[in-house]
Amino acid sequence: MSPLFHIVLHEPEIPNNTGNIGRTCIATGCALHLIRPLGFDTGVKALRRAGLDYWPRLGVREWDNWESYRGAMGLGGGSGGRLWMLAPRVPRMIWDADLRPGDHLVFGKETAGLPDAMLAAHADRLVALPMLEGERSLNLATVVCAAVYEGVRQCVARGELRVDAGGRMTRPG
């Protein structure tokens, strides 16, 4: 089955955040993509040492750079999939984005966010989570989880996903 959403971490730095995001992806049927350079090792030995026994089920893909990801996923020139970039302090909120199955949700690294050039190139695709004035950005894993579940909420509302009384998600058809 195709992933609900493509979660894209651009140059993630903190392995614990990426591990938590991986758990969110498994729980919601999302794909995880990591854009290099990474601030941690994803080798088998490192993953075993970190206790990430679910990592092989995740099917995470690593990409050398944003351009290779964008090209392979058909995100250039107005064709292919749709993307949304999460950034702080932009006027459009996540719930104002029309999140659809197969969309790409792109998140920047913990210390700097997404590069200015990427933000400028996709200014019409920027969304944020609301925060109180003057507060620091939220933890990356928290932002990813909130964005994914807003997408789940929208998909359920449109009938693209079902959630039973036990909280189990399924796709119709």
SULPEZI-V500698 format. One record per pair of residues at least 24 apart in sequence whose C-alpha atoms are under 10 Angstrom apart, sorted by the first residue. I is the first residue (numbers start at 1). J is the second residue. Records with the same first field share a line. If there is no record, write none. Layout:
BEGIN
I: J, J
END
This chain:
BEGIN
1: 29, 171
2: 29, 30, 31, 101, 102
3: 28, 29, 30, 31, 32, 101, 102, 103
4: 28, 29, 30, 31, 100, 101, 102, 103, 104, 148, 151, 152, 155, 160, 161, 171
5: 29, 30, 31, 32, 83, 99, 100, 101, 102, 103, 104, 105, 148, 151, 152
6: 30, 31, 32, 33, 73, 81, 82, 83, 101, 102, 103, 104, 105, 106, 148
7: 31, 32, 33, 34, 60, 83, 84, 102, 103, 104, 105, 106, 107, 144, 147, 148
8: 32, 33, 34, 35, 61, 62, 63, 66, 69, 83, 84, 85, 104, 105, 106, 107, 108, 144
9: 33, 34, 35, 36, 38, 62, 66, 105, 106, 107, 108, 109, 110, 113, 114, 140, 144
10: 34, 35, 36, 37, 38, 63, 65, 66, 106, 107, 108, 109, 110, 113, 114, 115
11: 35, 36, 37, 38, 39, 63, 64, 65, 66, 107, 108, 109, 110, 112, 113, 114
12: 36, 37, 38, 39, 40, 107, 108, 109, 110, 111, 113, 140
13: 37, 38, 39, 40, 108, 109, 110, 111
14: 38, 39, 40, 109, 110, 111, 140
15: 39, 40, 41, 42, 47, 50
16: 40, 50, 52, 141
17: 110, 139, 140, 141, 142, 144
18: 140, 141, 144
19: 47, 50, 51, 52, 54, 55, 141
20: 52, 140, 141, 142, 144, 145
21: 140, 141, 142, 143, 144, 145
22: 52, 54, 55, 57, 58, 59, 60, 141
23: 52, 54, 55, 58, 141, 145
24: 141, 142, 144, 145, 148, 149
25: 58, 60, 144, 145, 148
26: 54, 55, 57, 58, 59
27: 58, 168, 169
28: 145, 148, 149, 152, 168, 169, 170
29: 58, 169, 170
30: 58, 60, 101, 102, 104, 148
31: 58, 59, 60, 61, 102, 104
32: 58, 59, 60, 61, 62, 104, 105
33: 59, 60, 61, 62, 63, 69, 104, 106
34: 60, 61, 62, 63, 64, 65, 66, 69
35: 61, 62, 63, 64, 65, 66, 67, 68, 69, 108, 109
36: 62, 63, 64, 65, 66
37: 62, 63, 64, 65
38: 62, 64, 109
39: 109
66: 118
73: 104
75: 104
82: 125
83: 122, 125, 126
84: 122, 123, 124, 125, 126, 127, 128
85: 114, 118, 119, 122, 123, 124, 125, 126, 127, 128
86: 113, 114, 119, 125, 126, 127, 128, 129, 143, 144, 147
87: 113, 114, 119, 126, 127, 128, 129, 137, 143
88: 113, 114, 126, 127, 128, 129, 130, 131, 136, 137, 138
89: 126, 127, 128, 129, 130, 131, 133, 137
90: 123, 126, 127, 128, 129, 130
91: 126, 127, 128, 129, 130
92: 124, 125, 126, 127, 128, 129, 130
93: 126, 127, 128, 129, 130
94: 126, 127, 128, 129, 130, 146, 147, 148, 150, 151
95: 127, 128, 129, 147, 150, 151, 153, 154
96: 127, 128
97: 125, 126, 127, 128, 150, 151, 154
98: 151, 154, 155
99: 147, 148, 150, 151, 152, 153, 154, 155
100: 151, 152, 154, 155, 158, 160
101: 151, 152, 154, 155, 160, 161
103: 151
105: 144, 147, 148, 151
106: 144
107: 140, 141, 143, 144
108: 140
109: 140
110: 137, 138, 139, 140, 141
111: 137, 140
113: 137, 140
END
